[in-house]
Each structure stands twice: as structure tokens, then as C-alpha cells.
């Protein structure tokens, strides 16, 4: 009987020995490594994507303002005449590369060209019959 109790105590000692402080520290380290790996694989790209979208929207707003400024400053010039100045100004303001600044400036101009064409088409579609006078 005493031998049986010692065997059972030996099993419990083994289990308790397995879950000692050192083994729990090792399991914790493995869990931290797994969490770090999963964070790097799934969460960091998601955050970078949202940051890139936010940066692109700010860049587009700045490019809109810059191209509007140059359209107003040089109304009779072709856009190709002042595009380099606009690209330089976008780079100066935002600090992006030349290729990105040029792409966003061309995108703004293409969007404005499409918007102007649709406004002109709608203006031609509506017949103007004369002025409407207000009575007081």
C-alpha cells in the first residue's frame, strides 16, 4: 500500500515538476513569439494599408489645390506647360517622389477634364430661354 502511494505521489511530482516556473516561462515565451508572428503577418499590413489610403487622400487633396492654383495662374497655357512646376510644388509640400507626384497631378487633371466635359455637356443639353426676372 505504501508503495502505491509513493507511485501516485511520484506521478503528481512529475506533473507538478512539468508545470514548474521554468516550463511556464518557456510556454509564455513561445506564446509571445506566436502572437508577434501573427501580428506581423496580419495586423501590420492592415495598418499599413489604412495609412497608405490616408496618405493618398491627403496627397490627392494637395494635388487638387496645386493644379487649381496653376490653372488659375496660367489660364491660357496648356497644362503641359506648367505640369513640371506643379509636380515640383507637390514634391515640395508633401515630400513624395517625383513619379508619385507626377502621377497624382496627371490624375487630378484627368479628373478635372472629365468633370469639365460633363459640365459642358449638361450645359449644352439645357436650353436657355432667357433671363428670369424677379419681382419685388
C-alpha positions as CSV (number, residue, x, y, z in Angstrom):
1,X,0.0,0.0,0.0
2,X,2.8,2.4,0.9
3,X,4.4,1.6,-2.4
4,X,1.3,2.5,-4.3
5,X,1.0,5.9,-2.5
6,X,4.6,6.7,-3.4
7,X,4.0,5.8,-7.0
8,X,1.0,8.1,-7.1
9,X,3.0,10.8,-5.4
10,X,5.7,10.3,-8.0
11,X,3.2,10.9,-10.8
12,X,2.0,14.1,-9.1
13,X,5.5,15.2,-8.6
14,X,6.2,14.7,-12.3
15,X,3.1,16.7,-13.3
16,X,4.0,19.5,-10.8
17,X,7.6,19.4,-12.0
18,X,6.4,19.8,-15.6
19,X,4.4,22.8,-14.7
20,X,7.2,24.4,-12.7
21,X,8.2,28.1,-13.2
22,X,10.7,27.3,-15.9
23,X,8.3,25.4,-18.1
24,X,5.6,28.1,-17.7
25,X,8.2,30.7,-18.7
26,X,9.0,28.6,-21.8
27,X,5.4,28.3,-22.8
28,X,4.9,32.0,-22.3
29,X,7.9,32.8,-24.5
30,X,6.5,30.5,-27.2
31,X,3.1,32.2,-27.0
32,X,4.7,35.7,-27.2
33,X,6.6,34.6,-30.3
34,X,3.4,33.2,-31.9
35,X,1.5,36.4,-31.1
36,X,4.3,38.5,-32.5
37,X,4.4,36.4,-35.7
38,X,0.6,36.6,-36.2
39,X,0.7,40.4,-35.5
40,X,3.4,40.9,-38.1
41,X,1.6,38.8,-40.6
42,X,-1.9,40.0,-40.3
43,X,-2.2,43.3,-38.3
44,X,0.8,45.3,-39.5
45,X,-0.2,45.0,-43.3
46,X,-3.7,46.1,-42.4
47,X,-2.4,49.2,-40.5
48,X,0.0,50.0,-43.4
49,X,-2.9,49.8,-45.9
50,X,-5.0,52.2,-43.9
51,X,-2.0,54.6,-43.6
52,X,-1.4,54.4,-47.3
53,X,-5.0,55.2,-48.1
54,X,-5.0,58.2,-45.7
55,X,-1.7,59.4,-47.2
56,X,-3.1,59.0,-50.8
57,X,-6.2,61.0,-49.9
58,X,-4.1,63.8,-48.4
59,X,-1.8,63.8,-51.4
60,X,-4.8,64.0,-53.8
61,X,-6.2,67.0,-51.9
62,X,-2.9,68.8,-52.1
63,X,-2.5,68.0,-55.8
64,X,-6.0,69.3,-56.4
65,X,-5.2,72.6,-54.8
66,X,-1.9,72.9,-56.6
67,X,-3.4,72.2,-60.0
68,X,-6.2,74.6,-59.3
69,X,-3.7,77.3,-58.5
70,X,-1.8,76.7,-61.7
71,X,-5.0,76.6,-63.8
72,X,-6.0,80.0,-62.3
73,X,-2.5,81.4,-62.6
74,X,-2.0,80.4,-66.2
75,X,-5.5,80.1,-67.7
76,X,-4.4,80.4,-71.4
77,X,-1.4,78.0,-71.1
78,X,-1.7,74.3,-71.8
79,X,-1.4,72.0,-68.8
80,X,1.8,70.5,-70.1
81,X,3.5,73.9,-69.8
82,X,3.0,74.2,-66.0
83,X,2.9,70.5,-65.1
84,X,6.5,70.4,-64.1
85,X,6.0,73.4,-61.8
86,X,3.0,71.7,-60.3
87,X,5.0,68.5,-59.7
88,X,7.8,70.4,-58.1
89,X,5.3,72.2,-55.8
90,X,3.7,68.9,-54.8
91,X,7.1,67.4,-54.0
92,X,8.0,70.5,-52.0
93,X,4.8,70.3,-50.0
94,X,4.4,66.6,-49.4
95,X,7.9,65.1,-49.8
96,X,6.9,62.3,-52.1
97,X,8.9,61.1,-55.1
98,X,8.8,62.7,-58.5
99,X,7.0,59.7,-60.1
100,X,4.2,59.7,-57.5
101,X,3.8,63.5,-57.7
102,X,3.6,63.4,-61.5
103,X,1.0,60.5,-61.4
104,X,-1.2,62.3,-58.9
105,X,-1.0,65.6,-60.8
106,X,-2.0,63.9,-64.1
107,X,-4.8,62.1,-62.3
108,X,-6.1,65.4,-60.9
109,X,-6.0,66.9,-64.4
110,X,-7.7,64.0,-66.0
111,X,-10.5,64.1,-63.3
112,X,-10.9,67.8,-63.8
113,X,-11.0,67.3,-67.6
114,X,-13.7,64.7,-67.2
115,X,-15.7,66.9,-64.8
116,X,-15.4,69.9,-67.2
117,X,-16.6,67.8,-70.1
118,X,-19.6,66.5,-68.2
119,X,-20.5,70.1,-67.1
120,X,-20.2,71.4,-70.6
121,X,-22.4,68.5,-72.0
122,X,-25.0,69.2,-69.4
123,X,-24.9,72.9,-70.1
124,X,-25.4,72.2,-73.8
125,X,-28.3,69.9,-73.1
126,X,-30.3,72.5,-71.2
127,X,-31.8,75.2,-73.5
128,X,-31.5,78.7,-72.2
129,X,-34.7,80.6,-73.0
130,X,-33.8,83.9,-71.4
131,X,-33.4,85.6,-68.0
132,X,-35.8,85.1,-65.2
133,X,-36.7,88.4,-63.7
134,X,-37.7,88.6,-60.0
135,X,-40.5,90.8,-58.9
136,X,-40.3,92.7,-55.7
